[in-house]
């Protein structure tokens, strides 16, 4: 019942922790019996679980990462290019150096 109430990412994390714990305990068992755990498939399985844990962390970090406000960034760049005494640069307007502001055209392409 507890497991069913969890979000998919939380379920994956719980499964990965359980899988890593069982594999680690099996590694310890092999080691205490005097066998070489490097020769068994336990090491590859632990590596596979670590890779899955890292993927889970990446997904979690991606959700926490902030979004860039593209409109605000465009305004900051435009105001940074503007010099006092000049006319304000508007999207699609011809500038003094003959270059054309590509703001709207670039946004349409994206």
Phi, psi and omega per residue, in radians:
X1 nan -0.757 3.100
X2 -1.078 -0.753 -3.110
X3 -1.108 -0.666 -3.116
X4 -1.210 -0.465 -3.129
X5 -1.407 -0.196 -3.098
X6 -1.337 2.667 3.043
X7 -1.254 2.757 -3.105
X8 -0.982 -0.696 3.130
X9 -1.168 -0.672 3.104
X10 -1.177 -0.638 3.079
X11 -1.103 -0.765 -3.141
X12 -1.082 -0.736 3.127
X13 -1.111 -0.741 3.119
X14 -1.111 -0.747 3.114
X15 -1.097 -0.726 -3.123
X16 -1.166 -0.703 3.109
X17 -1.134 -0.730 3.122
X18 -1.112 -0.785 -3.127
X19 -1.122 -0.743 3.129
X20 -1.140 -0.681 3.130
X21 -1.120 -0.793 -3.129
X22 -1.125 -0.764 3.131
X23 -1.137 -0.668 3.100
X24 -1.129 -0.725 3.103
X25 -1.121 -0.664 3.095
X26 -1.147 -0.682 3.073
X27 -1.024 -0.793 -3.139
X28 -1.114 -0.714 3.117
X29 -1.062 -0.827 3.141
X30 -1.069 -0.735 -3.125
X31 -1.131 -0.741 -3.123
X32 -1.244 -0.440 3.085
X33 -1.379 -0.100 3.083
X34 1.592 0.115 3.114
X35 -1.559 2.857 3.128
X36 -1.545 1.904 -3.129
X37 -1.194 -0.327 3.125
X38 -1.158 -0.511 -3.087
X39 -1.364 -0.328 -3.113
X40 -1.566 3.061 3.139
X41 -1.445 0.034 -3.098
X42 -1.123 -0.701 -3.124
X43 -1.105 -0.754 3.127
X44 -1.160 -0.639 3.118
X45 -1.166 -0.710 3.091
X46 -1.107 -0.687 3.086
X47 -1.118 -0.697 3.119
X48 -1.129 -0.701 3.125
X49 -1.176 -0.704 3.101
X50 -1.068 -0.709 3.099
X51 -1.069 -0.744 3.128
X52 -1.153 -0.652 3.104
X53 -1.115 -0.748 3.117
X54 -1.107 -0.684 3.083
X55 -1.104 -0.706 3.122
X56 -1.105 -0.713 3.107
X57 -1.136 -0.686 3.104
X58 -1.075 -0.748 3.122
X59 -1.104 -0.727 3.128
X60 -1.133 -0.743 3.130
X61 -1.173 -0.642 3.121
X62 -1.081 -0.632 3.125
X63 -1.237 -0.534 -3.128
X64 -1.425 -0.366 -3.051
X65 -1.115 2.446 -3.123
X66 -1.306 2.692 3.106
X67 -1.667 2.576 3.112
X68 -1.576 2.231 3.054
X69 -1.429 1.753 -3.029
X70 -1.148 -0.615 3.134
X71 -1.147 -0.743 3.112
X72 -1.158 -0.677 3.109
X73 -1.107 -0.716 3.116
X74 -1.102 -0.725 3.114
X75 -1.123 -0.695 -3.141
X76 -1.155 -0.726 3.123
X77 -1.149 -0.760 3.137
X78 -1.087 -0.754 -3.138
X79 -1.220 -0.477 3.086
X80 -1.241 -0.505 3.124
X81 -1.447 -0.349 -3.089
X82 -1.321 2.423 3.102
X83 -2.029 2.490 3.125
X84 -0.994 2.445 -3.126
X85 1.641 -0.266 3.103
X86 -1.600 2.800 3.045
X87 -1.255 2.569 -3.137
X88 -1.128 2.480 3.129
X89 -1.464 2.154 3.108
X90 -1.917 2.647 3.116
X91 -1.028 2.301 3.102
X92 1.458 0.002 -3.077
X93 -1.551 2.541 3.090
X94 -1.343 2.311 3.106
X95 -1.645 3.019 -3.119
X96 -1.073 -0.649 -3.079
X97 -1.391 0.122 3.087
X98 1.539 -0.170 3.126
X99 -1.341 2.661 -3.137
X100 -1.902 2.379 3.104
X101 -1.188 2.142 -3.056
X102 -1.704 0.249 -3.047
X103 -0.906 -0.985 -3.102
X104 -1.190 -0.690 -3.112
X105 -1.125 -0.698 -3.130
X106 -1.183 -0.678 -3.140
X107 -1.174 -0.598 3.119
X108 -1.151 -0.623 -3.119
X109 -1.221 -0.567 -3.132
X110 -1.351 nan nan
